[in-house]
């Protein structure tokens, strides 16, 4: 019943978003995903990642057959497209195999086996749908939010020492090698998350059930809810508002060499193409969640999780995609969503409600402060800079302390009771 309710709610959300996109003459997430059954997909690796998530419920023999079928179908599509001169890409085979398992689940499976297979199919399709939903959200933000609030965030960012300008100059100084590494980390964040998610779900086929909580669930919820904040707080980022990428819409070509002199912040008009996808930094939110879930993996996984978090933060700032204020809000947003998902999985109690409510309150206070107190924050960096960092740390500390109490504690091994030697006859 719970999964059915979640499925209906997700479908209703996708239909509403499809309708909203159609009002602006844009295809919605349902249309974009449906066209990939036949036409060239926008992202082949994403479709194969969805297939990989579906395969966690399959046996090894079924996984090999699924992978072979997906590759074979893609080869046929590739040959046909090459023959007719159509756009070339791959991934249709992966989508066909996932849909095929959905048909098998409905027509050839019953009971628990059907439910498990449908969960696997739903997880794979949700990964793709979440990406399409994010793309649609971004298009809607660029069409509906003509004015952006970059001047407010850039002014408030003075309290943190303008980290985007600082890290941007450092990245420039490292040359193509440093920028190339950061581009790799930034672009392959979904791949890193898929690897951690597959590690967490590696025993689903054996245990015939999903764990109560895993990384993919939080990733999807962050991707679905985060863009809604963009509608409330539209920001394009320093490389667009104050850099060359903004073209004639930019205030000036200042980033990352010169700090802008803003005066009284006000909304600034911008184009209808650039997504307003800065506040909060969802890349930081996803990397934070990846870091949290990697803590229970191997040493290599823990190192990779920390590396991806640090690299992602450096990339978001160093490439001018985000302000420091976006990163602080992204960490708070991620831990609040993660706490809510864990509370939902284990059952809500007082500690879970308090943690989620506190995280939501801090996140709201951050947004309100950026919008209505930016000049005060810039004038008193010695006060507001530490306050911003302490607010973020308080959420981190609250999350760590609360979730440690939730984790089951290993019971100490029971020691055998000492044996009392019985007196032997003739020795008394």
C-alpha positions in Angstrom: 0.0 0.0 0.0 2.9 2.4 0.9 4.6 1.8 -2.4 1.3 2.1 -4.3 0.6 5.4 -2.6 4.2 6.7 -3.4 3.8 5.6 -7.0 0.4 7.4 -7.4 1.9 10.6 -5.8 4.9 10.5 -8.0 2.8 10.0 -11.2 0.5 12.9 -10.1 3.6 15.1 -9.6 5.0 14.2 -13.0 1.6 14.9 -14.7 1.4 18.3 -13.0 4.9 19.1 -14.1 4.1 18.0 -17.6 1.1 20.3 -17.7 3.2 23.2 -16.3 5.9 22.7 -19.0 3.3 22.5 -21.8 2.0 25.9 -20.7 5.3 27.3 -21.7 5.6 25.4 -24.9 8.1 22.9 -23.5 7.9 19.0 -23.4 7.6 17.7 -19.9 9.4 14.8 -18.1 6.8 12.2 -19.3 7.1 13.3 -22.9 10.9 13.4 -22.8 11.1 9.9 -21.3 8.5 8.4 -23.6 10.3 9.6 -26.7 13.5 7.8 -25.7 11.8 4.5 -26.3 12.4 5.2 -30.0 14.3 8.4 -30.5 18.0 9.0 -29.5 18.2 9.4 -25.7 19.6 12.5 -24.1 21.8 10.4 -21.8 22.7 6.8 -22.5 24.7 6.3 -19.3 21.8 7.5 -17.3 19.5 4.8 -18.9 22.1 2.1 -18.2 22.4 3.3 -14.6 18.6 2.9 -14.3 19.0 -0.6 -15.7 21.7 -1.4 -13.2 19.4 -0.4 -10.4 16.7 -2.6 -11.7 19.1 -5.5 -12.0 19.7 -5.5 -8.2 16.6 -7.6 -7.8 17.6 -10.1 -10.5 19.7 -13.2 -10.4 23.2 -13.2 -12.0 21.9 -15.2 -15.0 19.0 -12.7 -15.4 21.5 -9.8 -15.1 23.7 -11.2 -17.9 20.7 -11.8 -20.1 19.4 -8.3 -19.5 22.8 -6.6 -20.2 23.2 -8.7 -23.4 19.7 -7.8 -24.6 20.2 -4.1 -23.9 23.4 -4.0 -25.8 21.9 -6.0 -28.7 18.9 -3.7 -29.0 21.2 -0.7 -28.9 23.3 -2.2 -31.8 20.2 -2.6 -33.9 19.1 1.0 -33.1 22.6 2.2 -33.9 22.7 0.5 -37.3 19.3 1.8 -38.3 20.2 5.4 -37.3 23.4 5.1 -39.1 21.6 3.9 -42.2 19.0 6.7 -42.3 21.4 9.4 -41.1 19.5 10.1 -37.8 21.0 11.4 -34.6 23.3 8.9 -33.0 23.2 7.9 -29.4 22.7 4.8 -27.2 20.5 3.8 -24.3 17.3 2.7 -25.9 18.1 -0.9 -25.2 18.5 -0.3 -21.5 15.1 1.4 -21.4 13.5 -1.4 -23.4 14.8 -4.1 -21.0 13.6 -2.2 -17.9 10.1 -1.9 -19.5 10.3 -5.5 -20.5 10.8 -6.5 -16.8 7.8 -4.4 -15.9 5.7 -6.4 -18.4 7.1 -9.7 -17.0 6.4 -8.6 -13.4 2.7 -8.0 -14.2 2.1 -11.0 -16.5 4.5 -13.7 -15.3 5.1 -13.1 -11.6 2.8 -13.2 -8.5 3.0 -12.3 -4.9 6.2 -11.3 -3.3 8.2 -11.9 -6.5 6.0 -9.5 -8.5 6.3 -6.8 -5.8 10.1 -7.1 -5.6 10.5 -6.9 -9.4 8.2 -4.0 -9.7 10.2 -2.2 -7.0 13.3 -2.7 -9.0 11.7 -1.5 -12.2 10.3 1.5 -10.3 13.7 2.4 -8.9 15.3 2.3 -12.3 12.6 4.4 -13.9 12.6 6.9 -11.0 16.3 7.5 -11.5 15.6 8.5 -15.2 12.4 10.4 -14.3 14.2 12.3 -11.6 16.8 13.5 -14.1 14.1 14.5 -16.6 12.1 16.2 -13.8 15.1 18.3 -12.9 15.7 19.3 -16.5 12.0 20.4 -16.8 12.3 22.3 -13.5 15.3 24.2 -14.7 13.6 25.2 -18.0 10.6 26.4 -16.1 12.8 28.5 -13.7 14.4 30.2 -16.7 11.0 31.0 -18.3 9.1 32.1 -15.3 11.7 33.9 -13.1 12.8 36.8 -15.3 14.7 38.6 -12.5 17.4 36.9 -10.4 18.6 37.6 -6.8 22.4 37.3 -7.4 23.1 40.8 -6.0 21.6 39.8 -2.7 23.6 36.5 -2.4 26.8 38.1 -3.7 26.5 40.8 -1.0 25.7 38.3 1.7 28.6 36.3 0.6 31.0 39.0 1.8 30.4 37.6 5.3 32.0 34.4 4.2 35.0 36.1 2.5 33.7 35.7 -1.1 34.9 32.1 -1.5 33.8 31.7 -5.1 36.2 34.5 -6.2 39.0 33.1 -4.0 38.7 29.5 -5.1 38.1 30.6 -8.7 41.6 32.3 -8.7 43.1 29.2 -7.2 41.6 26.9 -9.8 42.9 29.3 -12.5 46.4 29.1 -11.0 46.4 25.3 -11.1 46.0 25.4 -14.9 44.3 22.7 -17.0 45.3 19.8 -14.7 43.5 21.1 -11.7 40.5 22.3 -13.7 40.4 18.9 -15.5 40.3 16.9 -12.2 37.6 19.1 -10.8 35.5 18.8 -14.0 35.8 15.0 -13.7 34.7 15.0 -10.1 31.8 17.5 -10.8 30.6 15.7 -13.9 30.9 12.1 -12.5 29.0 12.7 -9.2 26.0 10.7 -10.5 28.4 7.8 -11.3 29.9 7.9 -7.9 26.5 7.9 -6.3 25.4 5.0 -8.5 28.4 2.9 -7.3 27.6 3.6 -3.6 23.9 2.9 -4.2 24.7 -0.4 -5.9 27.0 -1.3 -3.1 24.2 -0.7 -0.6 21.7 -2.7 -2.7 24.1 -5.6 -3.5 22.2 -8.1 -1.4 18.7 -7.3 -2.5 18.4 -10.3 -4.8 19.7 -12.6 -2.0 17.6 -11.3 0.8 14.6 -10.7 -1.5 14.0 -7.3 -0.2 15.3 -3.7 -0.1 17.0 -2.2 2.9 14.9 0.3 4.9 17.0 3.2 3.7 19.6 3.7 1.0 21.4 6.5 -0.9 19.2 6.4 -4.0 16.1 7.4 -2.1 17.6 10.5 -0.7 19.2 11.4 -4.0 15.9 11.2 -5.8 14.1 13.3 -3.2 16.8 16.0 -3.2 16.5 16.1 -7.0 12.7 16.4 -6.9 12.4 19.0 -4.1 15.5 21.1 -4.6 14.5 22.7 -7.9 11.3 23.9 -6.2 13.4 26.2 -4.1 14.8 27.7 -7.3 11.4 29.0 -8.0 11.4 30.9 -4.6 15.0 32.0 -4.7 16.2 32.3 -8.4 20.0 32.7 -8.7 22.2 32.1 -11.7 25.7 32.1 -10.1 28.7 34.4 -10.2 30.1 33.1 -13.6 26.9 34.2 -15.2 25.9 37.3 -13.2 29.4 38.7 -12.9 31.4 36.7 -15.5 31.9 36.2 -19.2 29.3 33.4 -19.4 26.5 35.8 -18.7 27.1 37.7 -22.0 25.5 41.1 -22.1 23.1 40.2 -19.3 26.0 40.1 -16.8 26.6 43.2 -14.7 30.3 43.2 -15.7 33.0 40.7 -16.5 34.5 40.6 -13.0 34.6 37.0 -11.9 37.0 35.7 -10.5 39.5 38.6 -10.6 37.6 41.5 -9.2 35.0 41.7 -6.5 31.8 43.5 -7.6 30.8 46.8 -6.0 27.0 46.4 -5.6 25.7 49.1 -3.2 22.0 48.4 -2.5 21.1 45.0 -3.9 18.1 44.6 -6.1 16.7 42.0 -8.5 18.4 42.0 -11.9 16.8 40.9 -15.2 18.3 38.0 -16.9 17.8 35.8 -20.1 15.2 33.1 -20.5 17.8 30.4 -21.1 20.1 30.2 -18.1 18.7 28.0 -15.3 18.2 29.7 -11.9 19.7 26.7 -10.2 22.0 28.0 -7.4 20.1 28.3 -4.2 20.7 25.8 -2.7 23.7 24.1 -4.3 22.2 20.6 -5.1 25.6 19.3 -6.2 26.8 20.1 -2.7 23.7 18.5 -1.2 24.2 15.3 -3.3 27.9 15.2 -2.4 27.1 15.6 1.3 24.6 12.7 1.1 27.2 10.6 -0.8 29.7 11.3 2.0 27.2 10.4 4.7 26.3 7.0 3.1 29.9 6.2 2.3 30.8 6.2 6.0 29.6 2.6 6.4 31.5 1.3 3.5 35.0 0.1 3.0 38.1 2.3 3.6 38.3 3.0 -0.1 34.7 4.0 -0.2 35.0 6.3 2.8 38.0 7.9 1.1 36.1 8.3 -2.2 33.1 9.8 -0.4 35.3 12.4 1.3 37.2 13.1 -1.9 34.0 13.7 -3.9 32.6 16.0 -1.3 35.7 18.2 -1.1 36.2 18.1 -4.9 32.5 18.9 -5.6 32.6 21.9 -3.2 35.8 23.2 -4.8 34.3 22.7 -8.3 31.1 24.5 -7.6 33.0 27.5 -6.2 36.0 27.4 -8.4 34.0 27.3 -11.7 31.8 30.1 -10.5 28.6 28.0 -10.5 27.8 28.9 -6.9 28.4 31.3 -4.1 29.6 30.3 -0.7 26.1 31.0 0.7 24.7 28.4 -1.7 27.1 25.7 -0.4 26.1 26.4 3.3 22.5 26.1 2.4 23.1 22.9 0.4 24.7 21.1 3.3 21.8 22.1 5.6 19.3 21.1 2.9 20.9 17.7 2.4 21.1 16.7 6.0 17.5 17.8 6.6 16.3 15.6 3.7 18.5 12.7 4.8 17.1 13.0 8.4 13.5 13.0 7.0 14.2 9.9 4.9 15.8 8.0 7.7 12.9 9.0 10.1 10.4 7.9 7.5 12.2 4.5 7.1 12.6 3.8 10.8 9.3 5.4 12.0 8.9 8.9 13.2 9.7 9.7 16.8 10.4 12.8 18.8 14.1 13.0 18.0 13.4 12.6 14.3 10.8 15.3 14.2 13.0 17.7 16.2 16.0 17.1 13.9 14.0 17.7 10.7 12.2 20.7 12.2 15.5 22.2 13.3 17.1 21.7 9.9 14.1 23.2 8.1 14.2 26.2 10.4 17.9 26.8 9.9 17.5 26.5 6.1 14.6 29.0 6.1 16.5 31.4 8.3 19.4 31.2 5.9 17.2 32.1 2.9 15.5 34.9 4.7 18.8 36.3 5.8 20.3 36.2 2.3 17.2 38.0 1.0 16.5 40.6 3.6 19.8 41.1 5.5 22.6 41.0 2.9 23.9 44.5 3.6 24.0 43.9 7.3 25.8 40.7 6.7 28.4 42.3 4.4 28.9 45.2 6.9 29.6 42.9 9.8 31.4 39.8 8.4 33.1 39.3 11.8 29.6 38.5 13.2 27.6 37.0 10.4 30.4 34.9 8.9 30.9 32.8 12.1 27.1 32.7 12.6 26.6 31.2 9.1 29.2 28.6 9.7 28.0 27.8 13.2 24.4 27.4 11.9 25.6 24.8 9.4 27.8 23.1 12.0 24.8 22.9 14.5 22.8 21.0 11.9 25.8 18.7 11.2 26.3 18.1 14.9 22.6 17.5 15.5 22.4 15.0 12.7 25.5 13.1 13.9 24.4 12.9 17.5 20.8 11.9 16.7 21.6 9.3 14.1 24.2 7.7 16.3 21.4 7.1 18.8 19.4 5.5 16.1 22.1 3.1 14.9 21.8 -0.3 16.6 24.5 -0.9 19.1 26.4 -4.2 18.9 25.7 -6.3 22.0 28.9 -7.4 23.8 29.6 -11.1 23.4 28.4 -13.2 26.3 31.3 -14.6 28.3 31.0 -18.2 29.3 30.5 -18.6 33.0 33.4 -20.1 34.9 33.1 -23.8 35.6 33.5 -24.8 39.3 35.6 -27.9 39.6 33.8 -30.8 41.4 35.7 -32.6 44.1 36.9 -36.0 43.0 36.6 -39.0 45.2 39.6 -39.8 47.3 41.0 -36.2 47.3 39.0 -34.9 50.3 
